[in-house]
Amino acid sequence: MNAEATTETLNRKLAQAGLRSTRQREVVYDAILSKRDHPTADEIFARVKSAMPSISLATVYNCLDTLVQCRLVKQVHLERESTRYCPNLSEHAHFHDDNTGEVHDVQLDHEVLEKLASLLPQNFEPNSIDITIRGKSANEKAPAETTTY
């Protein structure tokens, strides 16, 4: 997505919520979109600090709350870890690499989404789907076993 389209999307979604675009919101949104790596608020703060030295961590959190409220990003909650932010708004799952801490998007095709919805109790419909798969890369070697005498 180019910078102009990103700014247009941000401005449109904020206006729909009765909010205005600010430089802080633009910088935080750009920081999330630039890498698409599910950063935490602290990671976003570190990224934007060089472009905007006067920004505070509280401002970053406020911007993130606004972006979530306007449905520009999603929150990703991982057990016992900091909240992460995901710019992928399509229904998808996440794979959390237990060794590296990285979070990857896992696209779910329409048939999978339909099957999940069919498993719900009768007369219920999902508003969203939140699935996290935990594991590690199959290419990583297992840690060497140690023997204690």
PAZAPA-4460 file (N, C-alpha, C; in steps of 0.05 Angstrom, whole numbers, plus 32768, in hexadecimal, padded with zeros to 4 digits):
% residues 149
    n_x    n_y    n_z   ca_x   ca_y   ca_z    c_x    c_y    c_z   seq   type   mol
   8011   7FE9   8000   8000   8000   8000   8012   8019   8000     1      M     A
   800D   802C   7FEE   801E   8043   7FED   8016   8057   8002     2      N     A
   8028   806A   8007   8024   807D   801D   800A   808E   801A     3      A     A
   8005   8095   8001   7FED   80A6   7FFB   7FD3   8096   8002     4      E     A
   7FD2   807D   7FF9   7FBB   806C   7FFF   7FB8   8068   801D     5      A     A
   7FCF   8064   802A   7FCE   8060   8047   7FC3   8078   8056     6      T     A
   7FCC   8090   804E   7FC2   80A9   805A   7FA4   80AC   8054     7      T     A
   7F9C   80A6   803C   7F7F   80A9   8035   7F6E   8096   8046     8      E     A
   7F77   807D   8049   7F69   806A   8059   7F67   8073   8076     9      T     A
   7F7D   807C   8081   7F7E   8086   809C   7F6B   809D   80A0    10      L     A
   7F6D   80B1   808E   7F5B   80C9   8090   7F3E   80C1   808D    11      N     A
   7F37   80AF   807B   7F1B   80A7   8077   7F10   8099   8090    12      R     A
   7F1F   8086   809A   7F15   8077   80B2   7F13   8089   80CA    13      K     A
   7F26   809B   80CE   7F25   80AD   80E5   7F0D   80C0   80E2    14      L     A
   7F08   80CA   80CA   7EF1   80DC   80C5   7ED7   80CE   80CA    15      A     A
   7ED5   80B4   80C2   7EBD   80A5   80C7   7EB7   80A2   80E5    16      Q     A
   7ECC   80A3   80F5   7EC9   80A1   8112   7EC7   80BD   811F    17      A     A
   7EC7   80D2   810E   7EC5   80ED   8119   7EDF   80F7   8124    18      G     A
   7EF5   80EC   811B   7F10   80F3   8125   7F20   80FF   810E    19      L     A
   7F35   810E   8116   7F46   8119   8101   7F61   810B   8102    20      R     A
   7F6E   810D   80EB   7F89   8102   80E9   7F9D   8114   80F6    21      S     A
   7FB0   8108   8104   7FC6   8118   8110   7FE0   810C   8106    22      T     A
   7FF5   811B   8109   800F   8111   8101   8017   80F8   8111    23      R     A
   8010   80F8   812B   8016   80E2   813C   8008   80C8   8132    24      Q     A
   7FEE   80CB   812B   7FDF   80B4   8122   7FEB   80AA   8107    25      R     A
   7FF3   80BC   80F6   7FFF   80B4   80DC   8019   80A5   80E1    26      E     A
   802A   80AF   80F2   8044   80A2   80F7   8040   8087   8103    27      V     A
   802E   8084   8116   8029   806A   8123   801E   8056   810F    28      V     A
   800A   805F   80FF   7FFE   804D   80EB   8013   8045   80D6    29      Y     A
   8024   8057   80CD   8039   8050   80BA   804D   803C   80C6    30      D     A
   8053   803F   80E0   8065   802D   80ED   805B   8010   80EE    31      A     A
   8040   800D   80F0   8034   7FF3   80F0   8034   7FE7   80D4    32      I     A
   802D   7FF8   80C1   802C   7FEE   80A5   8047   7FE9   8098    33      L     A
   805B   7FF7   80A2   8075   7FF5   8094   8082   7FD9   8096    34      S     A
   807E   7FCB   80AB   808A   7FB0   80AE   8076   7F9A   80AF    35      K     A
   805E   7F9F   80B8   8048   7F8B   80B9   8051   7F73   80C9    36      R     A
   805E   7F78   80E0   8069   7F63   80F0   805C   7F60   810C    37      D     A
   8044   7F6B   810F   8036   7F69   8128   8045   7F75   8140    38      H     A
   804D   7F8E   813E   805D   7F9A   8154   804D   7F9F   816D    39      P     A
   805B   7FA1   8183   804F   7FAA   819D   8050   7FC8   819E    40      T     A
   8042   7FD4   81B1   8042   7FF1   81B4   805F   7FFB   81B9    41      A     A
   806E   7FED   81C9   808A   7FF5   81CE   809B   7FF4   81B4    42      D     A
   8097   7FE0   81A3   80A5   7FDF   818A   809D   7FF6   8177    43      E     A
   8084   7FFC   8177   807A   8012   8166   8086   802C   8171    44      I     A
   8086   8030   818B   8092   8048   8197   80AF   804B   818F    45      F     A
   80BE   8035   818F   80DA   8037   8187   80DD   803E   816A    46      A     A
   80CB   8034   8159   80CC   803B   813C   80C6   8058   8137    47      R     A
   80B3   8063   8145   80AA   807E   813E   80BA   8094   814D    48      V     A
   80C9   808C   8161   80D8   809F   8171   80EC   80AF   8160    49      K     A
   80F9   80A2   814D   810D   80B1   813C   80FF   80C5   812A    50      S     A
   80E8   80BE   811F   80DA   80D0   810D   80CC   80E6   811D    51      A     A
   80C4   80E1   8136   80B6   80F4   8146   80C0   80F2   8163    52      M     A
   80D7   80FE   8168   80E4   80FC   8183   80D2   8105   819A    53      P     A
   80BF   8116   8195   80AF   8121   81AB   8097   810F   81B2    54      S     A
   8093   80FA   81A3   807C   80E8   81A9   8080   80D8   81C2    55      I     A
   806B   80D5   81D2   806D   80C5   81EB   8061   80AA   81E7    56      S     A
   8068   8097   81F9   805C   807D   81F8   803E   807E   81FC    57      L     A
   8035   8090   820D   8018   8094   8211   800A   809C   81F8    58      A     A
   8016   80AE   81E8   800B   80B6   81CF   8009   809F   81BB    59      T     A
   801E   808E   81BB   801E   8076   81AA   8006   8064   81B2    60      V     A
   8002   8060   81CB   7FEC   804F   81D4   7FD1   805C   81CC    61      Y     A
   7FCF   8076   81CF   7FB6   8084   81C8   7FB1   8081   81AA    62      N     A
   7FC6   8084   819A   7FC3   8081   817D   7FBB   8064   8176    63      C     A
   7FC7   8051   8183   7FC0   8035   817E   7FA3   802F   8185    64      L     A
   7F9A   803A   819C   7F7D   8036   81A3   7F6B   8042   818E    65      D     A
   7F72   8059   8183   7F62   8066   816E   7F63   8055   8155    66      T     A
   7F7A   804B   814D   7F7C   803A   8135   7F6C   8020   8138    67      L     A
   7F6B   8015   814F   7F5B   7FFD   8154   7F3E   8004   8153    68      V     A
   7F36   801A   8160   7F1A   8023   8161   7F10   8028   8144    69      Q     A
   7F21   8033   8133   7F19   8039   8118   7F1D   8022   8105    70      C     A
   7F24   800B   8110   7F28   7FF2   8100   7F3C   7FF5   80EA    71      R     A
   7F52   8002   80F1   7F69   8004   80DF   7F7D   7FEF   80E5    72      L     A
   7F7E   7FE5   80FD   7F8F   7FCF   8106   7F80   7FBE   811A    73      V     A
   7F89   7FA6   811E   7F7D   7F94   8132   7F91   7F90   8148    74      K     A
   7F87   7F8B   8160   7F98   7F83   8176   7F9B   7F65   8175    75      Q     A
   7FB3   7F5C   817B   7FB9   7F3F   817D   7FC2   7F3A   819A    76      V     A
   7FB2   7F2B   81A8   7FB8   7F24   81C4   7FC4   7F09   81C5    77      H     A
   7FDC   7F08   81CF   7FEA   7EEE   81D3   7FED   7EEA   81F1    78      L     A
   7FE8   7ED2   81F9   7FE8   7ECB   8216   8002   7ED5   8223    79      E     A
   8000   7EE3   8239   8016   7EED   8249   802B   7EFE   823A    80      R     A
   8022   7F0B   8225   8034   7F1C   8215   8026   7F37   8210    81      E     A
   8036   7F4A   8208   802B   7F65   8201   8019   7F62   81E9    82      S     A
   8005   7F74   81E8   7FF3   7F75   81D1   8003   7F7D   81B9    83      T     A
   7FFD   7F71   81A2   800A   7F78   8189   7FF4   7F83   8177    84      R     A
   7FFD   7F90   8161   7FEB   7F9E   814F   7FEF   7F93   8133    85      Y     A
   7FD9   7F8C   8126   7FD9   7F80   810C   7FCA   7F91   80F7    86      C     A
   7FD6   7F98   80E1   7FC8   7FA8   80CD   7FB7   7F97   80BA    87      P     A
   7FB9   7F7D   80BB   7FAA   7F6B   80A9   7F8D   7F69   80B4    88      N     A
   7F7A   7F75   80A6   7F5F   7F76   80B0   7F4E   7F5F   80A6    89      L     A
   7F58   7F4E   8095   7F49   7F37   808C   7F48   7F22   80A2    90      S     A
   7F34   7F10   80A0   7F33   7EFB   80B4   7F4B   7EE9   80B0    91      E     A
   7F5B   7EE5   80C4   7F72   7ED4   80C2   7F7A   7ECB   80DE    92      H     A
   7F8C   7EB8   80DE   7F97   7EAE   80F8   7FB3   7EB9   80FA    93      A     A
   7FBF   7EB3   8112   7FDB   7EBB   8116   7FEA   7EA2   811F    94      H     A
   8003   7EA1   8116   8016   7E8D   811F   802B   7E9B   8130    95      F     A
   802D   7E93   8149   8040   7E9F   815C   8058   7E8B   815F    96      H     A
   806F   7E94   8157   8087   7E84   8159   8091   7E86   8176    97      D     A
   8090   7E70   8184   8098   7E70   81A1   80B6   7E75   81A5    98      D     A
   80C6   7E6F   8191   80E3   7E73   8194   80EB   7E90   818E    99      N     A
   80DF   7E9C   817A   80E8   7EB7   8172   80D5   7ECD   817C   100      T     A
   80BC   7EC5   8183   80A8   7ED9   818B   809B   7EE7   8174   101      G     A
   80A3   7EE0   815C   8096   7EEC   8144   807A   7EE2   8140   102      E     A
   8069   7EF3   8134   804E   7EED   812E   804A   7EEF   8110   103      V     A
   803E   7EDB   8104   803A   7EDA   80E7   801C   7ED7   80E1   104      H     A
   8013   7EE4   80CC   7FF7   7EE0   80C3   7FF4   7EC5   80B6   105      D     A
   7FDD   7EB9   80BA   7FD6   7EA0   80AD   7FBB   7EA4   80A0   106      V     A
   7FBB   7EA6   8086   7FA1   7EAB   8078   7F8F   7E93   807A   107      Q     A
   7F76   7E98   807F   7F61   7E83   8081   7F4F   7E86   8069   108      L     A
   7F4D   7E70   8059   7F3B   7E72   8042   7F1E   7E71   804A   109      D     A
   7F0D   7E78   8038   7EF0   7E7A   803E   7EE4   7E61   8049   110      H     A
   7EED   7E4A   803F   7EE2   7E30   8048   7EE9   7E2C   8066   111      E     A
   7F01   7E33   806E   7F09   7E30   808A   7EF7   7E42   809C   112      V     A
   7EF3   7E5B   8093   7EE2   7E6D   80A3   7EC6   7E63   80A5   113      L     A
   7EBB   7E58   808F   7EA0   7E4D   808F   7E9E   7E35   80A2   114      E     A
   7EB3   7E24   80A2   7EB3   7E0C   80B3   7EB3   7E15   80D1   115      K     A
   7EC4   7E29   80D7   7EC5   7E33   80F3   7EAA   7E3E   80FB   116      L     A
   7E9D   7E4D   80EA   7E83   7E59   80F0   7E6E   7E43   80F4   117      A     A
   7E71   7E2D   80E5   7E5D   7E17   80E7   7E5F   7E08   8101   118      S     A
   7E76   7E0B   810F   7E7A   7DFD   8129   7E6D   7E0B   8140   119      L     A
   7E64   7E24   813C   7E57   7E33   8151   7E3C   7E27   8159   120      L     A
   7E32   7E2D   8171   7E17   7E24   8178   7E03   7E30   8165   121      P     A
   7DEC   7E23   8162   7DD7   7E2B   8150   7DCF   7E48   8156   122      Q     A
   7DCA   7E58   8141   7DC1   7E74   8143   7DD6   7E87   814D   123      N     A
   7DF0   7E7F   814B   7E06   7E91   8152   7E16   7E97   8139   124      F     A
   7E20   7EB0   8136   7E31   7EB8   8120   7E4A   7EC5   812B   125      E     A
   7E61   7EBF   8120   7E7A   7ECC   8129   7E7B   7EE9   811F   126      P     A
   7E85   7EFB   8131   7E8B   7F17   8129   7EA8   7F18   811E   127      N     A
   7EB9   7F08   812A   7ED5   7F07   8121   7EE0   7EEC   812B   128      S     A
   7EF7   7EE6   8120   7F04   7ECD   8127   7F20   7ED4   8131   129      I     A
   7F28   7EC9   8147   7F42   7ECF   8153   7F50   7EB4   815A   130      D     A
   7F62   7EAC   8148   7F70   7E92   814C   7F8E   7E97   814D   131      I     A
   7F9B   7E8D   8161   7FB8   7E8E   8162   7FC3   7E71   8164   132      T     A
   7FD5   7E6B   8152   7FE2   7E51   8151   7FFE   7E56   815C   133      I     A
   8006   7E47   816F   8021   7E4A   817B   8033   7E32   8173   134      R     A
   804C   7E38   816F   805F   7E23   8168   807A   7E2F   8161   135      G     A
   8089   7E20   8152   80A4   7E2A   814A   80A9   7E20   812E   136      K     A
   80BD   7E2C   8122   80C4   7E25   8106   80CD   7E08   8105   137      S     A
   80C4   7DFA   80F1   80CD   7DDE   80EE   80EA   7DDC   80E6   138      A     A
   80F6   7DF2   80DD   8112   7DF3   80D5   8125   7DF6   80ED   139      N     A
   811A   7DFE   8104   812B   7E02   811B   8132   7DE8   8128   140      E     A
   814B   7DE5   8130   8154   7DCD   813D   814B   7DCF   815A   141      K     A
   8144   7DB8   8165   813D   7DB7   8181   8156   7DBC   8192   142      A     A
   8152   7DC9   81A9   816A   7DCE   81BA   8177   7DB3   81C1   143      P     A
   8192   7DB5   81C3   81A1   7D9C   81CA   8199   7D93   81E6   144      A     A
   8195   7D79   81E8   818E   7D6F   8202   81A6   7D6F   8215   145      E     A
   81A2   7D75   822D   81B7   7D75   8241   81B4   7D5E   8254   146      T     A
   81C9   7D53   825C   81C8   7D3D   826F   81D4   7D47   8289   147      T     A
   81C5   7D42   829F   81CF   7D4A   82B9   81D6   7D31   82C8   148      T     A
   81EE   7D31   82D4   81F7   7D1A   82E4   81F6   7D20   8301   149      Y     A
***
